[in-house]
Amino acid sequence: MLSISISTIVTANDHKYYGFLAEKYEQQQRYDEALVLTRRAIFKAQEAYHPAWLIRWQWQLGRIFKAQNKIVPAIAAYQQALDGLNYFCKTKSNIYQKIRPIYFELADLLLQQNSIAEARDVVEQLKTADLKSYFGDCVLLKTKSIDKIADRHTAVIYPIVLEKRLELIISLPHQDLKRITVNVGHQQIYNTVTAFNKAIQKGRSDLEDTSYLKTAQRLYNWLIRPITLNNIKTLVFVPEGILGTLSMAALHDGKQFLIEKYALAITPSLNLTIAKTNKQKKKILVAAITKATQGYAKLHYAKNEIKLISKLGETSQLLDEKFTAANFKSYLNKDNYNIVHITSHAEFASEAKASFIITQNGKIKLNELDSMIKFKQTIDLLTLSACNTAKGDQEWAALGLSGIAIKAGAISSLATLWKAHDLTTYHLINIFYQNYFNNQSKAQALQAAQKIVIDTIYHHPIYWAPLVLIGNWI
């Protein structure tokens, strides 16, 4: 009988045979056999130069080591998979979301080893990869980490939502990174944030509705209460997933909102946040649509908003018919503005190509905004006073919202998580600018504005909580 070895049948390009057979053994918990075959699949993928498949088999190797409780080699295998993944620029979003768990599994392993800084670095890699996938870009703005800013009253919080627990990594002034584990898993957090966001919307029809408080307090107990925050005045969150849709300002300790205790900001990535600020605040570009257009309602307080902003400094205006994509680009190119303020409807969807700002004669898509601003480092603040996260995948829509400052090259951005109330948004932005021009930090200026509105009849968070500061908080 003729005997033919497997090696003569399986060609150098057929790493899939070994890989999928190993995967089957992994599922059957036949780990020693799975290990041998996975290593063979890795070799064959390297030999045939199939980098995408190589990532898959390295990930598989890491899982097998993890199942065998061999943590050190598991971490090494996961890191090799990430090194390959980070090399790719334009991973298709559906593929990326399937392999995204690599980051969380590696962070989980590192935290089990109490390697807190390394776990935080993996989260930073994840956030950069998220932005690359969302925007479909190979190049993102690279800056010096904002960790280098000496701010003794600011804490940075990374909430890492794992399957069965929540990990909080906290950066406090002049201290080593701290880690706090909270016994609540991904599904419970997802359900609670979803319920919280839904409950807040009831305030549109009932100012006195308090149904959001139950979930607001639960989230506060998970995300804030476990942390000791002595002498801290500003909290900066690096949210992930469903937490990106959450207004941290509206969390509640049972007596008061979080914004009443701390100034707040969010950033999609600390390492990509521009560390410097531009405090000149001399030149302002205002682009606004004050009339109903393209099926969007009239912004009733837009003209008042423009008048107030125009008093703050040297202002150029593009109003209604003058606010076109071509004019906007032209003005940006011919002068250096410190503040770019856009009063118009904007939508952030689960794909960058479906995210846009309304102009008089069309739309400016998110990627087009990037090419217009082109990393103009003079822009200290980009404000969008009537934006909204579109329906659909809210987690990825929120990524577009939070990534706009980084994508557009602005130092900071001010925007809204949901459709804002015209009157209160007008007052919030007015107070914010007055405080900011009186040398308060951006985070402190927004906090002061929101606290003032809380003390009015518009005390419900539906009216003041959607406005968020993104990027540098100074």
Buried (B, 14 or more C-beta within 10 A) or exposed (E): EEEEEEEEEBEEEEBBBBBBBBBEBBEEEBBEBBBEBBBBBBBBBBEBEBEEBBBBBBBBBBBBBBBBEBBEBBBBBBBBBBEBBBEBEEBEBEEBBEBBEBBBBBBBBBBEEEBBEBBBBBBBBBBBBBBBBBBBBEEBBEBEEBBEBEBEEBBBBBBBBBEEBBBBBBBBEEEEBBBBEBEBBBEBBBEBBBBBBEBBEBBBEEEEBEBBBBBBBBBBBBBBEEBEBEEBBBBBBBBBBBBBBBBBBBBBBEEEBBBBBBBBBBBBBBBBBBBBBBEEBBBBBBBBBBBEBEEBEEBEBBBBBBEBBBEBBEBBBBBBEBBBBEBBBEBBEEEEBBBBBBBBBBBBBBBBEBBBBBBBEEBBBBBBBBEBBEEBBBBBBBBBBBBBBBEEBBBBBBBBBBBBBBBBBBBBBBBBBBBBBBBBBBBBBBBBBBBBBEEBBBBBBBBBBBBBBBEEEBBBBBBBBBBBBBBBBB
